[in-house]
Amino acid sequence: MDGTSSSLPSEVDVVPQTPQLIALYTVIRDRETSRADFVFHADRIIRLLLEHALNYVPLVPRRVTTPVGAVYDGLAYGEKICGVSVVRAGEAFEHGLRQIARSVRIGKILMQRDERTAEPRMYWAKLPNDIASRWVLLMDPMVATGRSVSMAVAALLRAGVPQTRVLVVSMFACREGVEALLRAYPHVRLVTGAVDAGLTPDKYITPGVGDFGDLYFGTM
Ligand code: URA
């Protein structure tokens, strides 16, 4: 199972595996890729994922008149959104989100995974105070064991966000993480670009990309 949606729950939306997307993933998966190339190509993927996730936010009919005087019946955003990044790796999504939603509010959840046990610990959360009335793009690049993303979803629910308005956006997932997340929160939606084969003994996604935060922020 590599980047495909075969037999995944319907709450998991794997973005279309176009040749373009696979080429972008090939660059970032390559251990020989420079940091500049990693960031550039990861940013392109992030933008695609965020654009795709926005399709779940309901739209309302909107009629406009075009410059030639014709009427066009289109659509417009009808509901408020915000982003929440799981610090640190999720912060990589913030620039991409601002590019497609200019003055978007962005909350943060600070979580760290114990590198020995792979268990996450939540330290801090700062969320928009009206988050309960917004659709939330929860940005976490790696859904590995699913424990940290589940902990982040729990923080959103405590703040009053219904599960059905949580859109988890990740670059990589694996079945174990997807199942853990949806067992705990069956009504959230996961938008991802790749569902990889599994986890290494030290709980990295494989084939995966390694430590996303280290690669993106240059802290290897
Ligand atoms: N976090 C990462 O950065 N990479 C993984 O493969 C899993 C969790």
Residues whose N, C-alpha, C, O or C-beta is under 5 A from the ligand:
A	BS01	URA	M142 A144 K203 Y204 I205 G208 G210 D211 F212 G213
